[in-house]
Structure formats: C-alpha cells, structure tokens
C-alpha cells in the first residue's frame, strides 16, 4: 500500500541539483528507456534494490568495471536518504530536517 501523503504530484518531474550528490535508495523501479545514453524499447520493467540487483546488470557492471547509466521512465523510488545537493519534488507532502 502506498502512502500517497508522501508522493509527489502525478506526472511531475523530481530533480536533484547542486554539487556531488549521493542518494541512498531502498528500491528503484521503472521502465527501461535506455542504457549508457542509448535509447531502447520501453518494454522491460526493472526493480533495483540493494539486495536484488538483476544478475545480468550486476555481471555487466562487475565484469567490465563500468559505471552504468540507466534511463528509466515511470520511475518510482523509495529513498532512504541523501547526502549533498537539493532534492525538489513538486507536490510533496512530507517532512524534512532544516540545515
């Protein structure tokens, strides 16, 4: 069950800006739109978690020593934390701690 009080506005785009940013995520799910900047057919839905990275993705990164860039459409993230930068989520009804 989703807690809609913490979701952003439907159809909005969230942005991260400002220097080096580290995002800690519990889960990232979306429709694969591209790999390494190359577009792909939006038919594969992936879910990435710290404990369940798909074997094909883990093998690719580990064997080639790559920093893999994935483009995701219709992405949904369960963010655990963030260090650096500023996160803007239009329509969010959450909470934060002042700097």
N, C-alpha and C positions, 0 to 999 in steps of 0.2 A: 504494500500500500504506500503510495506517495504522499508525502506531506506537502500539499500544494501551497501552504503558507510560506514555504521556503523556496519555491520555484520562481524563476524569472518569468517575465511576460511571455506569453505564447508567441512564437515567431521572432522573438528578439535575438540579438547577437550580443553575447558577452565578450568583453575584451580585457586583456592583461597588458599593462603598459608600464614602462619605467625601469630601465636597467636590467640587471640579472634577476631572473625570477625562477624560483624552484617551487613547483606545485606538487603536493602530495595528494594522491588520489586513491580512494578505496576501490573505485570502479570507473571505467570509461567505456561507454558503449556507443556505437554509431555505425552508419552505413559507409563502407569504404569507398571514398571518392577518388583517391589517388595514392600513389606510393612514390616517394622521392620527387614530388612535384609533377609526376606523370599522371594524367587522368586515367581513370579506369571506369568500367561499367558499374554503376551503383547497385549491385545485386548482392554483395556479401556483407552481412551484418556481423560485426565483431564485438566481443566484450573483452576488455583487458582489465585484469586485476593483478595485484602483486603476487598472488598465489596461482593464478591460472592464465598466464600468457600463453596463447596458442603455440603449439610445438613448432609449427612452420616459421613463426615470427621469431621465436627465441633462437632457433637454429640459424636463421639468416643473420641475425644480429651477432650472435656469438661466433659463428664461423668466419664472418667477414670483417668483424670489428667495426661495424657501421653504427652511425647514429641515424636511425631510421626515421624519416619524416612521413607520417601518415596524414592524409586528408580525410576527415570524417564529416559526413552530412548527418543531420538529425541526431547530433551528438547529445549524450546525457552523461553527466559526470557526478559522482558522489565524491566531493572534495573533502579531504581530511585536514588539509592545512596548506599554507602558502607562506613562503619567505621572500620578501622583496616585492617590489612593484605594487601596482594598484589594480585591483580587480573591480570592474564595473559590470553589474548585472542589472539591466533595465527591468523594473517592476519587482525587484526582490523585496521580500518582507522577512528579513532575517535579523540577525544581530551581529555585532562585531565589537571589538575592543578598540578604544581610542589609542592613538600612538603616543 
